[in-house]
Amino acid sequence: MPVDFLDLPARDPKPRTAGLTHVLDPGAGPAAVADLLRGAAAHVDIWKVGWGTAYVDAALAEKMTLLAAHGIDVCLGGTLLEIAWSQGRATECLAWARDAGFDRVEVSNGTVAMTPAEKRALIERAARDFTVLAEVGSKAPGEQHAARWWPAECRADLDAGATLVVTEGRQSGTVGTFDDQGRVRPDVVEAVVAAVGVERVVFEAPRASQQAWFIRRFGAAVNLGNVAPADVLSVETLRLGLRSDTAAPPRAAGADTA
């Protein structure tokens, strides 16, 4: 039975265009996915099959069927497409992803050296068949001048046909958008938002402290990425102010007299 006795921030129903929760799947099996979706499917918008796990997962088709049945878009991780591109096999990779039933693909350049023009061309090619998420940032720690270079790259990626841009954070939450201690780099975040608007950005934020920072800064409708499957409900409670990290100030003592 639904519960509705609290005043909470409004959340659009699925399919949403804002307040997206983008899950990073490290290779979960179908049983684990089914167990999660029983209680949390309403809170998952995009399911990214991380790295190259889709290429080696014998149960991929079963998992994709489960996700589709719950109205969740499945995204191919950018690293696999980068590797395919580096071997001259991007066309084959995209054809395989289409046949496998992926709705979205991530186009990134954080692992393999790729010029801006090459990245734009890959986005344009992928956008013929998929909704494209374009990731900005390096997977190596200590990236310099991200606040200077990322805004232009974000604009170029969207102009090339990407629907959303994704700020690099990795599963560790210690690169790109964050320093090596996992602290948010506000100058990078604000530069990207000023360039393309917060609604066009998915912030990879795998840690609860990072998720809370973005929700406090931009509200419940901020798009959060690289959420661990086990953390989906936790993220939703952060969005709704049901954890101390994002809860509204308490009312005066004795306000509830029931």
VENHURA-V664877 format. One record per helix or strand of 3 or more residues. SS is the DSSP state (A for helix, B for strand). FROM is the first residue (numbers start at 1). LEN is the number of residues. If there is no record, write none. Layout:
[[SS	FROM	LEN] [SS	FROM	LEN]]
This chain:
[[B	21	5] [A	30	14] [B	46	4] [A	53	4] [A	60	10] [B	73	4] [A	78	9] [A	90	11] [B	104	4] [A	116	11] [B	131	6] [A	146	15] [B	164	4] [A	186	11] [A	198	3] [B	201	4] [A	208	11] [B	223	6] [A	229	11]]
